[in-house]
Amino acid sequence: MGFVIKPAEEWDVPAILAITNQAIRETTALWVSAPYTYEERLAWFRQRRDEGFPVLVAHEAGQVLGFGSYGHFRVYEGYSQTVEHSVYVDADSRKRGVGRALLEALADTAARQGLHVMIGAITADNAASVGLHEQCGFVRGGVLPEVGRKFGNWLDLLFMYKLLSMNPDIESEQIV
Ligand SMILES: CC(C)(COP(=O)(O)OP(=O)(O)OC[C@H]1O[C@@H](n2cnc3c(N)ncnc32)[C@H](O)[C@@H]1OP(=O)(O)O)[C@@H](O)C(=O)NCCC(=O)NCCS
């Protein structure tokens, strides 16, 4: 393996920014075309931390190979035990198990936080992400056709979800 998964620190933000912007430039994983600035990525990192959500990095020999995080799925109170995650791996470090290690660590953290469901909102033709999620036990929830656009093409959005091991106290609560 050679890499370790650990919570990100502020000094990891420039590497997180570089990996994010590479995905923006080269893939349809993120449906934006303008690169993020350092200030935007730092604000995102601090917001995740302040809300108690993890940002994890895969480190090897002082280098960040990839990162993953989750946050609110939707802000309404009834969704408070559901989170939406994302995982990004530097193009030179893919197909080495980094994405899987990050996603498994996120799912472990979410289960320990008493969360109930994790959702990946995935561009439907992103075979690498779909394969990664299947391998980590996520199942297909449904597809929203042509809800996005990038590089001159319509994009379909596939939701893949995983029910986490249940906390009996939380499960018995009725949400009305
Ligand atoms: C999707 C992504 C995170 C996968 O990370 P990775 O470190 O390369 O994935 P892993 O090496 O851990 O692979 C885990 C499994 O995912 C699947 N997978 C990974 N890359 C794949 C590919 N190119 N095609 C098909 N399946 C793939 C396989 O099932 C793989 O298991 P295997 O190696 O035993 O076959 C990475 O390709 C990436 O960062 N892509 C750009 C950003 C992105 O799409 N992020 C996801 C947004 S929802």
The ligand as an ORCA input file, in Angstrom:
! r2SCAN-3c Opt
* xyz 0 1
  C     -12.900      7.552     -9.101
  C     -11.532      7.572     -8.433
  C     -11.645      8.336     -7.106
  C     -11.078      6.134     -8.174
  O      -9.881      6.195     -7.404
  P      -8.714      5.095     -7.551
  O      -7.751      5.349     -6.457
  O      -8.197      5.069     -8.923
  O      -9.547      3.759     -7.279
  P      -8.969      2.381     -6.675
  O      -7.609      2.117     -7.225
  O      -9.119      2.417     -5.194
  O      -9.970      1.326     -7.299
  C     -11.006      0.749     -6.550
  C     -11.970      0.083     -7.522
  O     -12.647      1.073     -8.287
  C     -12.875      0.568     -9.603
  N     -12.144      1.377    -10.589
  C     -11.125      2.230    -10.353
  N     -10.732      2.807    -11.510
  C     -11.498      2.295    -12.487
  C     -11.595      2.508    -13.879
  N     -10.778      3.386    -14.502
  N     -12.552      1.835    -14.575
  C     -13.386      0.980    -13.954
  N     -13.341      0.717    -12.621
  C     -12.413      1.373    -11.898
  C     -12.404     -0.860     -9.599
  O     -13.466     -1.687     -9.164
  C     -11.325     -0.810     -8.542
  O     -11.029     -2.062     -7.995
  P      -9.901     -3.004     -8.667
  O      -8.665     -2.174     -8.789
  O      -9.785     -4.110     -7.680
  O     -10.454     -3.376     -9.981
  C     -10.471      8.238     -9.353
  O     -10.535      7.639    -10.640
  C     -10.660      9.741     -9.517
  O     -10.232     10.521     -8.654
  N     -11.270     10.171    -10.626
  C     -11.499     11.589    -10.903
  C     -12.416     12.236     -9.879
  C     -13.700     11.436     -9.704
  O     -14.304     10.969    -10.668
  N     -14.122     11.316     -8.433
  C     -15.356     10.662     -8.080
  C     -16.438     11.698     -8.035
  S     -18.009     10.956     -7.623
*
